[in-house]
Amino acid sequence: MNWMFWKSEGQTKRLPGPKEPPQQVVNYLVTNAKMSPDLVWRLKAVTIPRSDEKDVIDVRVYDSNVTERNGVKVINYHSLDDHSALVIFDGWYNKVTHAVDKKKL
């Protein structure tokens, strides 16, 4: 019998909350998307590691002022699943190679 029922094997790891976008993504938004650096640094990002690729992180960038005005409380990556219109950048970055790209829809 498993006496530590609160630590089940299938338990998912807690996802990180909102923070500044990763530097690789900031660089991508400024150079490729031609966004203003001042605007990009005011944005927030939520991330989730990929289970099949250890160095790749999925990231969503959004404006916290816009999400608040729309009544969306962003706690983690999945908070924006049903609010794609509020996502400015939905993509990934590689921690090792520093590659960044948008997700293919």
Backbone torsions as a table, in degrees:
resi	resn	phi	psi	omega
1	MET	NA	139.7	-179.5
2	ASN	-89.7	103.9	-178.7
3	TRP	-76.8	-20.0	178.3
4	MET	-99.8	64.4	-175.5
5	PHE	-61.9	-23.2	-179.9
6	TRP	-77.1	-8.0	178.0
7	LYS	-117.4	59.4	-178.5
8	SER	-73.0	154.9	-177.6
9	GLU	-65.3	-31.3	-178.4
10	GLY	-84.1	2.9	-176.7
11	GLN	-66.0	133.7	-179.9
12	THR	-85.5	151.6	179.0
13	LYS	-75.6	143.9	-179.5
14	ARG	-68.2	133.6	-179.3
15	LEU	-84.2	147.9	178.4
16	PRO	-69.6	152.6	178.1
17	GLY	-86.0	-175.6	-178.6
18	PRO	-63.3	142.8	175.1
19	LYS	-157.7	-175.0	178.1
20	GLU	-61.8	147.4	176.2
21	PRO	-62.4	146.8	177.0
22	PRO	-60.2	147.8	-176.7
23	GLN	-54.1	-40.3	179.4
24	GLN	-59.9	-39.9	-179.0
25	VAL	-72.3	-39.1	176.3
26	VAL	-58.2	-47.8	179.2
27	ASN	-58.9	-42.3	179.7
28	TYR	-62.5	-46.5	-177.8
29	LEU	-65.2	-36.3	-179.5
30	VAL	-75.0	-45.1	-175.4
31	THR	-84.2	-47.2	-175.5
32	ASN	-85.4	-42.7	-178.2
33	ALA	-90.5	-4.2	177.0
34	LYS	56.8	37.1	177.4
35	MET	-85.9	151.5	178.2
36	SER	-67.0	133.1	177.8
37	PRO	-58.4	-36.3	178.8
38	ASP	-63.0	-40.2	178.4
39	LEU	-68.4	-44.8	-176.6
40	VAL	-60.4	-39.0	-178.2
41	TRP	-73.7	-11.6	174.8
42	ARG	-88.3	-11.1	-177.6
43	LEU	-80.3	163.7	176.7
44	LYS	-118.2	160.7	179.2
45	ALA	-138.7	148.0	171.4
46	VAL	-124.2	143.8	-174.1
47	THR	-129.6	161.9	174.1
48	ILE	-150.0	128.7	178.3
49	PRO	-72.6	147.4	175.9
50	ARG	-82.0	139.1	-179.7
51	SER	-78.4	-25.7	-176.6
52	ASP	-94.2	-14.7	178.9
53	GLU	-133.8	106.7	-169.6
54	LYS	-66.0	-25.1	-177.7
55	ASP	-96.9	-2.7	-176.4
56	VAL	-100.7	132.5	-179.9
57	ILE	-121.1	127.5	172.9
58	ASP	-81.9	140.8	-175.3
59	VAL	-140.2	141.6	173.1
60	ARG	-123.6	128.9	179.9
61	VAL	-108.8	137.5	-177.2
62	TYR	-149.8	165.1	176.3
63	ASP	-97.7	115.5	-175.9
64	SER	-64.2	-29.3	177.1
65	ASN	-65.2	-40.1	-179.9
66	VAL	-69.4	-41.9	179.5
67	THR	-64.6	-39.6	178.5
68	GLU	-64.1	-43.1	178.6
69	ARG	-61.7	-29.7	179.9
70	ASN	-91.3	5.1	176.7
71	GLY	73.9	23.6	179.8
72	VAL	-103.8	119.2	176.9
73	LYS	-94.7	116.2	-177.6
74	VAL	-92.8	115.3	-180.0
75	ILE	-104.9	-40.5	179.4
76	ASN	-154.9	-171.9	-176.5
77	TYR	-54.2	-41.5	-175.5
78	HIS	-75.2	-11.3	177.8
79	SER	-62.1	-25.3	-178.1
80	LEU	-99.5	7.8	-179.1
81	ASP	-55.1	-42.1	-177.0
82	ASP	-98.8	12.8	-176.4
83	HIS	-133.0	52.4	-175.7
84	SER	-62.9	-24.9	178.9
85	ALA	-66.9	-20.5	-179.3
86	LEU	-91.3	-6.0	-177.8
87	VAL	-89.5	123.9	179.5
88	ILE	-82.6	-39.2	179.4
89	PHE	-139.4	126.4	176.6
90	ASP	-125.0	104.9	-175.5
91	GLY	-159.6	-149.9	-176.5
92	TRP	-149.1	163.3	171.5
93	TYR	-144.7	154.3	179.9
94	ASN	-105.4	123.6	-177.5
95	LYS	-65.8	-27.1	-175.6
96	VAL	-90.7	-51.1	-176.2
97	THR	-87.6	-14.0	-177.7
98	HIS	66.3	17.1	176.1
99	ALA	-70.8	143.6	179.3
100	VAL	-137.3	141.6	175.3
101	ASP	-159.7	162.0	174.7
102	LYS	-78.5	155.4	175.1
103	LYS	-72.9	146.1	176.1
104	LYS	-85.7	127.7	-179.2
105	LEU	-92.3	NA	NA
